[in-house]
Amino acid sequence: MSAVPWLTVLWLLPLVGAAVVLLLPAGRPNPARWTGLVFAVATLAVALGVAMAFQPGGEQFQFVESHTWIPAFGAGYTLGVDGIALVLTLLTAGLVPLLIIAGWHDDREVGSGKRAAHIYIALTLLVEGMVLVSFLALDILLFYVFFEAMLIPMYFLIGGFGPRTDGAPARQQRSRAAVKFLLYNLLGGLIMLAAVIGLYVLTVQQGLGADGAGTFDLRTVVAAANAGELGAGPVVLNALFLGFMFAFAVKAPLWPLHTWLPDAAVSATPASAVLMMAVVDKVGTFGMLRYCLLLFPAASDTYAPLVIALAVIGILYGALLAIGQTDVMRLIAYTSISHFGFIVLGIFAMTSQSQTGATLYMVNHGISTAALFLVAGFLVSRRGSRLIADYGGVQKVAPVLAATFFIAGLATLSLPGLAPFVSEFLVLIGTFSRYQVAAILATGALVLAAIYVLWLYQRMMTGPVAKGNEGIRDLVPRELVVVVPLVGALIFLGVYPKPVLDFIDPAVHQTLTSIGSVDPPPPVPAQPEAANTGGVPHER
């Protein structure tokens, strides 16, 4: 399998699919949808093949492909995958086919001409391909290019396609939400660009790369950073760390840089909103692990208390605002802000348990958010309203829809037995070993989550059937094809997360070893073994 550039094939398939879809004749949306679905499934098949051939105990980066790109700048086309990137790649490749099926008729919502379906599917595939490159890139400049490029198709998905329901944003409001999304993320990207250039200048000054001309190769720069050979003091390295961290915090999104998310989530179609929250935003938290920690270990340690404080605020803030929402889609968007806080908390607690939990949380959040947001979207499309007050008694007229909504909601509040519980538990116990107060405060979100999820379900699904809800139909086969795999994954990973943890654990260990972080010793030292006589420990 190594003789074939499988990582290149993996990210090129969606882009080729987008081009093929756009070349199909106008006026025939179904061929465009089926073609996009075929390419998305093919991408998933390649991702599964890479996962089967990946060796968790082997080299840190596998399936490495390296070619010269811009020799004058020391930039290369370098790809590779570790366990962290692999599970996020599988998440992306697994969700996109389901999102295409879930949004099968989303292009009709705007009625934007005979090529609406072609454009919608092509934009979705473009986002997928660019996200995959971001996970696979081992060249800092290559990562940056696609980190920024993915904003363009996502911008058009938000601004050009959106649900047309009572009280939903008009096209002008969708455009404002899309512009807000773009401006926030472009600002973060521009600041990161300055940091990328500054880091490259350091590699030039230290004579790294071919002929000492500088390099963007992540592995070379990380090795130099660990050896203290970047030739810069703490002030410069701290500034470069902040440049990267700001961009990733906007993308993640981390409080207080989160304000673009709720508007963008409710303005886009449900499938596009899930693509943004479950896939695109993961590039931000992935970047914190891959770039902030590995490139700037000392700066990461310096700013860890500040980042953890912001993460805890985001956890509680998102949960509290979710309780007060009257719009079901906006409520779910605010829960994502809380969950991303848990992910960032686990990353910067810098223990093996917390970082393993944070990486697993990225996967579990993607699945649970997709399930809850899509089911809510199916319901909203039937009733024509996002207002919670317009619902009631849905479980009597659409029991399967209500049941899947309930399971997805329980996953969102991290009920034991469902996937998010495992990751959230690991984050909390890993954080507690180093930052006890932060872990205790974050635990309060568990109570808040129970309030907003159970209250939401009670208001929308139980009680007498509200006026206007009598005609709500249950999930149709196409929607079940989307929901059943997501619910199945939530249950399976909640009971047996080992297959995913087998990929994550070695990669987290390598990351912590690279930055020189060691887990804190247990607060109570282990007792020496007792002697055979009387069970009394030997005295030293």
Secondary structure, 3 states (H helix, E strand, C coil): CCCCCHHHHHHHHHHHHHHHHHHCCCCCHHHHHHHHHHHHHHHHHHHHHHHHHCCCCCCCCEEEEEEEEEHHHCEEEEEEECHHHHHHHHHHHHHHHHHHHHCCCHHHHCCCCCCHHHHHHHHHHHHHHHHHHHHHECEHHHHHHHHHHCHHHHHHHHHHCCCCCECCCCHHHHHHHHHHHHHHHHHHHHHHHHHHHHHHHHHHHCCCCHHHCCCCEHHHHHHHHHCCCCCCCHHHHHHHHHHHHHHHHHHCCCCCCCCHHHHHHHHCCHHHHHHHHHHHCHHHHHHHHHHHHHHCHHHHHHHHHHHHHHHHHHHHHHHHHHHCCCEHHHHHHHHHHHHHHHHHHHHHHCCHHHHHHHHHHHHHHHHHHHHHHHHHHHHHHHHCECEHHHCCCHHHHCHHHHHHHHHHHHHHCCCCCCHHHHHHHHHHHHHHCCCHHHHHHHHHHHHHHHHHHHHHHHHHHCCCCCCCCCCCCCCCHHHHHHHHHHHHHHHHHHHCCHHHHHHHHHHHHHHHHHHCCCCCCCCCCCCCCECCCCCCECCC
